C-alpha cells in the first residue's frame, strides 16, 4: 500500500492483467483482490482501478462462496469507493450494492468470528459507497438496508468493530428524511440507548450522539428515545460533566443538553416529560437556569421555551415562579452578556406571555422592565425576541400599552428598527409593536409620542405589507390615530401619502375583504381633515367605493354604502 509501490504497479500495466485473474476458478483470486484492496488505499490509484475495468469482475466475485475471496473483494470494492465518484458509479453500474445487502441479510444472525469479520467489511463497503451521496443513500434505503442494520446492531453489540461500522452507516443514512420514516419502524431507539449506556469512552459516545441527533429530528423517534430512557442518560452526563473543565466533558455537556432540548421539540415527547409540571425531568431542567455554565443556562431557557408550547403548561409555569428565574438569568446577562442566552430567555418569556391570564401576572412581576434593559442591544436575534415579548405582553393590556407607548426611548428605538432593512424580522416586529401600542392603549399620549418620533410613515408603509395580518394591524392603528388625534398626525399622514396607499388597496382586486373594510373605515375618518379631504376628492374614491357595494362579502358591501354616503355628503 505504500505510494512508491503503487506507482510502480500502475506504470507496469499489471492492473489490466488483474482483470483476467479475477475469476472464481483461479487459485490466486483472493490474493489479487487483496493487492487491489491495498493499492486502492492510495487515492491516486482508485480511478486507475476503475479504468482497468476491475469493478465488473470484482462484483461478480461477490457471488462466490469462498470466505477469503468475499473478504478481500469486499475490501477492494470498499477502498475503491472511498471518496471516489468514479468508483461508486462503477460499483452502482455493476449492481454491487444489491449483492452486498443480500450478503449482510443472510449473515446477519451469524455470530462466529469469520462471519462477523465479513459483516464488518461489507458494512464498511456500503458506508464508503454511499457516504455523502444522497442518490446512493436513497438506493440503499429503498433496498431495505435500515431494518437489517438495526437488527445487526442488536445481535452484534459486543463486537466493537462491527458496531462502529453500523453507527457510521446510520450516521450517513440518518440525514435523509426518507430514512427517518424507516428508522421509526425499527427498534433503533432502544438499541442505541442500550449501546449508549455501555459506553465509557468519549469517542464512542460521540459516535452514538452523531446518529441520535439527526434521528431525534423525527417526532416519532423523539418519543421512542424518551421511552427508551435516553433522557435519564443525558441528565446523568450533564451531572457528571457540569463542573469539569476538560475539553471532552465540555463537548459532552453541550451535546447532551442540546439533544435534550431537541427531544422537547416534539409535542408528545415534551408533554410526557412535563408530567403536569411535576416531572423529575422538568424539575432537573429548571435547576439548569441558575447554573454557572452558559451552556446549561442556554439549554435550560430553551427547554422552558419548548415546554411553553401550550396554554396549560405556560399557566402552570408562571404560577410556579418560573418568570423570576428567567428574569434573574437575564439580569446576569445585561452587561456584555451571552447573546444566545439572552435570546433563549426572551424566547421563553415570549411563549409564557401568550395565554391571556399570564399577561397581567408577568407585567406585575416586572417582565416589561426586565426586557427593556436589552433595548440597547445591537444583536438582531435579541432585538427580534425583545419586540415579540413586549408585543405579547401588551395584548389587550391597555395600561401597560399606554405606559410603554409613552416611553420615548422605546418608541424612538422602534422607529429606528422599522428601517432595519437588513433584518426583515426585526423590521416587521418593530412595526407590529408600534401598531400594537396604539391599538391596545387607544391613548392620545401614545399617539403623540409616536407622531413626534416619526412613526406615522412606518405605519403607512406597513399597510402595504405582503402579510394581511400586518396590513390589518396598521390600518386599525391608523384609524385610531385619525379618530383620536387627527390634528396632531395630519401633516405626517399627508407626507406618508396614506390617501394614495388606501386608493391602491381599494382598487386592487387581490386585497383581502378585511383590508378593503378597514381602508374604507380609515377614509371616513381622514375626511375630517381639510387637506386630506381634498386629496380624497381629487382621487375619485367615489368610483372605487361604489363598485364595492356589490362585493361578495356583506360587511365590505355595507361599509361601501356607508362610505359612499359620507363621501357624497363631504363633496
C-alpha positions in Angstrom: 0.0 0.0 0.0 2.9 2.4 0.1 2.9 5.1 -2.6 6.0 4.1 -4.4 5.0 0.5 -4.9 1.5 1.6 -6.1 3.1 4.0 -8.7 5.2 1.1 -10.0 2.2 -1.2 -10.2 0.3 1.5 -12.1 3.1 2.1 -14.6 3.8 -1.6 -15.2 0.3 -2.1 -16.7 -0.3 -5.1 -14.3 -3.7 -3.7 -13.2 -5.0 -4.5 -16.7 -3.8 -8.1 -16.3 -5.6 -8.5 -12.9 -9.0 -8.2 -14.6 -8.5 -11.6 -16.2 -7.2 -13.2 -13.0 -10.4 -12.2 -11.0 -12.3 -15.4 -11.7 -13.8 -17.9 -9.2 -11.8 -20.7 -10.8 -8.4 -19.0 -10.4 -6.4 -20.1 -7.3 -4.9 -16.7 -6.8 -8.2 -14.7 -6.9 -8.1 -13.8 -3.2 -4.5 -12.6 -3.4 -5.3 -10.5 -6.5 -8.3 -8.9 -4.7 -6.1 -8.3 -1.7 -3.5 -6.5 -3.8 -6.2 -4.3 -5.4 -7.6 -3.6 -1.9 -4.1 -2.5 -0.7 -3.3 -0.3 -3.8 -6.8 1.3 -3.6 -5.9 2.7 -0.2 -4.0 5.3 -2.2 -6.3 8.0 -3.5 -4.5 8.3 -6.9 -4.9 4.5 -7.6 -8.8 4.4 -7.4 -9.5 5.8 -10.8 -6.9 3.6 -12.5 -8.6 0.6 -10.9 -11.9 1.7 -12.4 -10.2 2.4 -15.8 -8.6 -1.1 -15.8 -12.2 -2.5 -15.7 -11.6 -4.2 -12.4 -15.1 -3.4 -10.9 -17.3 -5.8 -13.0 -15.2 -8.9 -12.3 -14.9 -7.9 -8.6 -18.7 -7.5 -8.3 -19.1 -10.9 -10.0 -16.8 -12.4 -7.3 -19.4 -11.3 -4.7 -21.4 -14.3 -5.8 -18.8 -16.9 -4.9 -18.9 -19.0 -1.7 -15.2 -18.7 -0.6 -15.0 -16.6 2.5 -11.4 -15.3 1.9 -12.4 -14.2 -1.7 -15.5 -12.5 -0.4 -13.5 -10.7 2.3 -10.8 -9.4 0.0 -13.3 -8.5 -2.7 -15.4 -6.5 -0.2 -12.2 -4.7 1.0 -11.2 -3.9 -2.6 -14.6 -2.5 -3.6 -14.9 -0.6 -0.3 -11.5 1.0 -0.8 -12.1 1.9 -4.5 -15.4 3.6 -3.5 -13.7 5.7 -0.7 -14.2 9.3 -1.7 -14.3 8.3 -5.4 -17.2 9.4 -7.5 -16.0 7.2 -10.4 -15.5 4.1 -8.1 -19.1 4.5 -6.7 -20.6 4.9 -10.1 -18.8 1.8 -11.4 -20.0 -0.3 -8.5 -23.5 1.1 -8.9 -23.5 0.3 -12.6 -22.3 -3.3 -11.9 -25.1 -3.8 -9.3 -22.6 -4.4 -6.4 -24.6 -2.8 -3.6 -27.6 -5.2 -4.1 -25.4 -8.3 -3.7 -23.7 -6.9 -0.6 -27.0 -6.0 1.0 -28.2 -9.6 0.4 -25.0 -10.9 2.0 -25.5 -8.8 5.1 -29.1 -10.0 5.3 -28.1 -13.7 5.2 -25.1 -13.3 7.5 -26.9 -11.0 10.0 -27.7 -13.7 12.6 -24.3 -15.5 12.5 -22.0 -14.7 15.4 -18.9 -16.7 14.5 -15.7 -14.6 14.1 -15.4 -15.2 10.3 -19.0 -14.1 9.6 -18.5 -11.0 11.9 -15.3 -10.1 10.0 -17.2 -10.4 6.7 -20.1 -8.3 8.0 -17.7 -5.6 9.2 -16.1 -5.4 5.7 -19.4 -5.4 3.9 -20.9 -2.7 6.2 -17.7 -0.6 5.6 -18.1 -1.1 1.9 -21.7 0.2 1.9 -20.5 3.1 4.1 -17.8 4.1 1.6 -20.2 3.5 -1.3 -22.9 5.9 -0.1 -21.0 8.4 2.0 -22.3 12.0 1.3 -24.2 10.8 -1.8 -27.9 11.2 -1.4 -28.8 9.2 -4.5 -26.9 6.1 -3.4 -28.1 6.5 0.2 -31.7 6.6 -1.1 -30.9 3.5 -3.2 -29.7 1.6 -0.1 -32.8 2.8 1.9 -35.1 1.5 -0.9 -33.3 -1.8 -0.7 -34.4 -2.1 2.9 -30.9 -1.9 4.4 -32.1 0.0 7.5 -34.1 -2.7 9.3 -31.2 -5.2 8.5 -28.5 -2.9 10.0 -30.7 -2.2 13.1 -31.1 -6.0 13.6 -27.3 -6.4 13.1 -26.6 -3.8 15.8 -28.8 -5.7 18.3 -27.2 -9.1 17.6 -23.6 -7.9 17.4 -23.4 -5.2 20.1 -20.5 -7.0 21.7 -18.4 -6.6 18.6 -16.8 -3.2 18.7 -15.5 -3.0 15.1 -18.9 -4.1 13.6 -20.8 -1.8 16.0 -18.7 1.1 14.9 -19.3 0.3 11.2 -23.1 0.2 11.8 -23.0 3.5 13.6 -21.1 5.2 10.8 -23.6 3.7 8.3 -26.5 5.0 10.4 -24.9 8.4 10.6 -24.7 8.5 6.8 -28.3 7.4 6.2 -30.0 9.3 9.1 -29.5 12.7 7.4 -32.1 11.7 4.7 -35.7 12.4 5.5 -36.9 9.1 3.9 -34.6 7.1 6.2 -36.2 8.5 9.4 -39.5 7.1 8.4 -37.9 3.7 8.1 -35.9 4.0 11.3 -39.2 4.8 13.1 -40.5 1.4 12.2 -37.5 -0.4 13.9 -36.3 -0.6 17.5 -33.3 1.7 16.7 -34.1 4.0 19.7 -33.9 1.0 22.2 -30.7 -0.4 20.6 -28.9 3.0 20.6 -29.8 3.8 24.2 -28.8 0.3 25.3 -25.5 0.7 23.5 -25.0 4.2 24.8 -25.4 3.1 28.4 -22.4 0.7 28.0 -20.0 3.3 26.7 -17.3 4.8 28.8 -15.0 6.3 26.1 -15.8 9.8 24.9 -15.3 9.0 21.2 -17.7 6.1 21.3 -20.4 8.3 23.0 -19.7 10.9 20.4 -20.3 8.4 17.6 -23.7 7.5 19.0 -24.6 11.1 19.5 -23.9 11.7 15.8 -26.6 9.2 15.0 -29.0 10.3 17.7 -29.1 14.0 16.7 -30.4 13.6 13.1 -32.8 10.8 14.2 -34.2 12.9 17.0 -35.4 15.4 14.5 -38.3 12.9 13.8 -41.2 13.3 16.2 -42.0 9.6 16.3 -38.4 8.7 17.1 -38.2 11.5 19.7 -40.9 9.8 21.7 -39.3 6.3 21.2 -36.0 7.7 22.5 -37.7 9.2 25.6 -39.5 5.9 26.2 -36.2 4.0 25.8 -34.7 6.1 28.6 -32.4 8.4 26.7 -33.3 11.4 28.9 -32.0 9.8 32.0 -28.7 9.1 30.3 -28.5 12.7 29.2 -29.2 14.1 32.6 -26.5 11.8 34.1 -24.0 13.1 31.6 -24.9 16.7 32.5 -24.5 15.9 36.2 -21.1 14.3 35.6 -19.6 17.0 33.3 -21.1 20.2 34.5 -18.2 21.2 36.8 -15.4 19.8 34.6 -13.1 22.0 32.5 -11.8 19.0 30.4 -12.4 19.5 26.7 -14.2 16.2 26.2 -16.5 16.8 29.1 -17.4 20.3 27.9 -18.2 18.8 24.5 -20.3 16.1 26.1 -22.2 18.6 28.2 -23.0 20.6 25.1 -24.1 17.6 23.0 -26.2 16.1 25.8 -28.0 19.3 26.7 -28.6 20.3 23.1 -30.1 16.8 22.4 -32.3 17.2 25.5 -33.7 20.5 24.0 -34.2 18.7 20.7 -36.3 15.9 22.3 -38.5 18.6 23.8 -39.4 19.9 20.3 -41.8 17.1 19.8 -45.3 17.7 21.3 -45.8 14.2 22.6 -42.3 13.8 24.0 -42.4 17.2 25.6 -45.7 16.6 27.3 -44.5 13.2 28.5 -41.5 14.8 30.2 -43.5 17.8 31.6 -45.8 15.4 33.5 -48.1 18.3 34.6 -45.1 20.2 35.8 -44.4 17.5 38.4 -42.0 15.5 36.2 -38.5 14.9 37.6 -37.0 15.8 34.2 -38.8 19.1 34.1 -37.5 19.9 37.7 -34.0 19.0 36.7 -34.1 21.2 33.7 -35.3 24.1 35.9 -32.2 23.7 38.0 -30.0 24.4 34.9 -31.2 28.0 34.7 -29.4 29.3 37.8 -26.3 27.2 36.9 -22.9 28.9 36.3 -22.5 27.1 33.0 -23.6 29.3 30.0 -24.3 26.1 28.1 -26.7 24.8 30.8 -28.3 28.3 31.2 -28.9 28.3 27.4 -30.3 24.7 27.3 -32.5 25.4 30.4 -34.0 28.5 28.9 -34.6 26.8 25.5 -36.1 23.8 27.3 -38.6 26.2 29.1 -39.4 27.8 25.8 -40.2 24.3 24.4 -42.3 23.3 27.5 -44.2 26.6 27.0 -45.9 25.5 23.8 -49.4 25.2 25.2 -51.5 27.3 27.5 -51.8 24.7 30.2 -48.0 24.4 30.6 -47.5 28.1 30.4 -50.1 28.9 33.1 -48.6 26.2 35.4 -45.0 27.5 34.9 -46.0 31.2 35.6 -47.9 30.2 38.7 -44.9 28.3 39.9 -42.3 31.1 39.8 -40.5 30.3 36.5 -40.7 34.0 35.4 -38.5 35.2 38.3 -35.9 32.5 37.4 -35.8 33.7 33.8 -35.6 37.4 34.9 -32.7 36.6 37.2 -31.0 34.8 34.3 -31.5 37.9 32.1 -30.1 40.1 34.8 -26.9 38.1 34.7 -26.5 38.8 31.0 -27.4 42.5 30.7 -23.8 43.9 30.6 -21.7 42.1 27.9 -24.0 39.2 28.2 -24.1 36.0 26.3 -26.3 36.7 23.2 -27.6 33.1 22.8 -28.7 33.0 26.5 -30.4 36.4 26.1 -32.2 35.2 23.0 -33.3 31.9 24.7 -34.5 33.5 27.9 -36.5 36.1 25.9 -38.0 33.3 23.7 -39.2 31.5 26.9 -40.7 34.7 28.3 -42.4 35.4 24.9 -44.0 32.0 24.9 -45.1 32.2 28.5 -46.8 35.6 27.8 -49.2 34.0 25.2 -52.0 32.9 27.5 -54.3 35.8 28.4 -54.2 35.0 32.2 -50.4 35.2 32.3 -50.0 38.7 30.8 -51.1 40.8 33.9 -49.1 38.4 36.2 -46.0 38.8 34.2 -46.4 42.6 33.9 -46.8 43.0 37.6 -43.7 40.7 38.1 -41.7 43.4 36.2 -41.1 41.5 32.9 -41.5 44.6 30.7 -38.9 46.4 32.7 -36.5 43.4 32.6 -36.9 43.2 28.8 -36.4 46.9 28.2 -32.9 46.6 29.6 -32.0 45.0 26.3 -33.2 47.9 24.2 -29.5 48.9 23.7 -28.7 45.5 22.1 -27.3 45.6 18.6 -27.9 41.9 18.0 -30.9 41.3 15.7 -31.9 37.9 17.2 -32.1 39.6 20.7 -34.0 42.6 19.2 -36.4 40.3 17.5 -37.3 38.4 20.6 -37.4 41.5 22.8 -40.0 43.0 20.4 -42.1 39.8 20.3 -42.1 39.5 24.1 -43.3 43.1 24.6 -46.0 42.7 21.9 -47.3 39.5 23.6 -47.3 41.2 27.0 -49.4 44.2 26.0 -52.0 42.3 24.0 -55.3 43.7 25.4 -53.4 45.3 28.4 -54.4 49.0 28.0 -52.4 50.3 31.0 -49.2 48.5 30.0 -49.6 49.5 26.4 -50.0 53.2 27.4 -47.0 53.1 29.8 -44.8 51.6 27.1 -46.3 53.8 24.3 -45.3 56.9 26.3 -41.7 55.6 26.7 -39.9 57.9 24.3 -36.7 55.8 24.3 -38.6 52.7 23.4 -40.7 54.4 20.7 -37.6 56.1 19.2 -35.8 52.7 19.1 -38.8 51.1 17.4 -38.8 53.8 14.7 -35.1 53.2 14.2 -35.7 49.4 13.9 -38.6 50.0 11.5 -35.8 50.9 9.0 -33.7 47.8 9.6 -33.9 46.7 6.0 -31.2 44.1 6.5 -33.3 42.3 9.2 -36.8 41.8 7.9 -37.8 40.0 11.2 -36.8 43.0 13.4 -38.3 45.4 10.9 -41.7 43.5 10.9 -41.8 43.1 14.7 -41.0 46.8 15.3 -43.9 47.8 13.0 -46.2 45.4 14.7 -45.3 46.6 18.2 -45.7 50.3 17.1 -49.2 49.4 15.9 -50.0 47.3 19.0 -49.1 50.2 21.3 -51.8 52.3 19.7 -54.4 49.6 19.2 -54.2 48.4 22.8 -53.8 51.7 24.6 -56.2 53.8 22.5 -54.3 56.7 24.1 -53.7 60.3 22.7 -50.5 60.5 24.6 -49.2 57.4 22.9 -50.2 58.7 19.5 -48.4 62.0 20.2 -45.2 60.2 21.2 -45.3 58.1 18.0 -46.0 61.1 15.8 -43.2 63.1 17.5 -40.8 60.2 17.0 -41.6 59.9 13.3 -43.6 56.6 13.4 -46.5 57.5 11.2 -44.7 56.9 7.9 -43.8 53.4 9.0 -47.4 52.5 9.9 -48.4 53.8 6.4 -45.8 51.6 4.8 -46.9 48.7 6.9 -50.4 49.0 5.4 -48.8 47.8 2.1 -47.1 44.7 3.7 -47.4 41.4 1.9 -48.8 39.9 5.1 -52.6 40.6 5.5 -52.3 40.4 9.3 -49.7 43.3 9.3 -51.7 45.3 6.8 -54.7 45.0 9.0 -52.9 45.9 12.2 -51.6 49.1 10.5 -55.0 50.1 9.2 -56.6 49.7 12.6 -53.9 51.7 14.3 -54.1 54.5 11.6 -57.9 54.6 12.0 -57.5 55.1 15.8 -55.0 57.9 15.2 -57.4 59.5 12.8 -60.3 59.1 15.2 -58.5 60.2 18.4 -56.0 62.9 17.3 -56.2 63.7 13.6 -54.9 67.2 14.1 -51.5 66.1 15.5 -51.0 63.4 12.9 -52.4 65.3 9.9 -49.1 66.5 8.4 -47.4 63.2 8.8 -50.3 61.3 7.3 -50.2 63.6 4.3 -46.4 63.2 3.9 -46.7 59.4 4.1 -49.1 59.5 1.1 -51.6 57.5 3.0 -54.6 58.5 0.8 -52.8 57.2 -2.3 -52.0 54.0 -0.4 -55.7 53.5 0.5 -56.7 54.2 -3.1 -54.4 51.4 -4.2 -55.7 49.0 -1.6 -59.3 49.6 -2.5 -58.7 49.4 -6.3 -56.7 46.1 -6.0 -58.9 43.0 -6.5 -56.3 41.0 -4.6 -56.8 42.9 -1.3 -58.5 40.8 1.4 -62.0 41.7 2.4 -60.9 42.9 5.9 -58.3 45.2 4.2 -61.0 46.8 2.0 -63.3 47.2 5.0 -60.6 48.8 7.2 -59.4 51.0 4.4 -62.9 52.5 4.0 -63.3 53.0 7.7 -60.0 54.9 7.6 -61.1 57.0 4.6 -64.2 58.1 6.6 -62.0 59.2 9.5 -59.5 61.0 7.3 -62.0 63.3 5.6 -62.3 65.1 8.9 -59.1 66.8 7.9 -59.3 69.5 5.2 -56.0 68.8 3.4 -56.6 65.0 3.5 -60.3 65.5 2.4 -59.0 67.5 -0.7 -56.7 64.6 -1.5 -59.6 62.1 -1.2 -61.7 64.2 -3.5 -59.0 64.6 -6.1 -58.6 60.8 -6.4 -62.0 59.7 -7.5 -62.6 57.5 -4.5 -66.4 57.5 -5.1 -66.0 55.5 -8.2 -63.9 52.8 -6.5 -66.1 52.6 -3.4 -69.4 52.4 -5.4 -68.0 49.3 -7.1 -67.5 47.6 -3.7 -71.2 47.9 -2.9 -71.7 44.7 -4.8 -68.8 42.9 -3.1 -69.5 39.3 -2.2 -68.5 40.0 1.4 -71.6 41.6 3.1 -69.6 43.6 5.6 -67.5 45.1 2.8 -70.6 45.9 0.8 -72.3 47.6 3.8 -69.2 49.6 4.6 -69.0 50.6 0.9 -72.6 52.0 1.1 -71.8 54.0 4.3 -68.5 55.3 2.8 -70.2 56.3 -0.4 -72.8 58.3 1.6 -70.0 60.0 3.7 -68.0 60.9 0.5 -71.1 62.2 -1.3 -72.0 64.4 1.7 -68.5 65.8 2.0 -68.1 66.5 -1.7 
